[in-house]
Amino acid sequence: MKVSVSRSGGIAGIRVTWEVQVDEQPDARSWRELLDALPWDETEESAPEPDRYVYRIRCAPHEVVLPEPQVAGPWKDLVDRVRAVNEGR
């Protein structure tokens, strides 16, 4: 199972993507529990805000696009975990 997080926007408009193969992680079970607990179908659409980041989070069959202010709680936990794996922490 692959999780992909892309962040775009901001002042420079640069896109950055982080990915993790959940099944290759030593704590794969906790990853799956977090992914299963996310409110995939409960996100709200909102208008883009200038110079703010937008996050696209994918884990088949799910995909959400969240403006930066909505990346909180379990969404922030997921983004932080995916980034940490990619940054070697």
Number of C-alpha atoms within 10 A of each C-alpha: 11 12 20 18 22 17 21 19 19 15 10 8 12 10 13 11 15 17 17 18 14 19 13 10 12 9 10 14 12 12 19 13 10 14 18 10 10 13 11 15 9 8 11 10 11 10 6 13 13 9 12 14 21 21 22 15 23 17 15 10 5 11 15 17 19 21 20 18 10 16 17 12 9 14 19 13 12 20 21 13 15 21 17 13 14 13 9 6 7
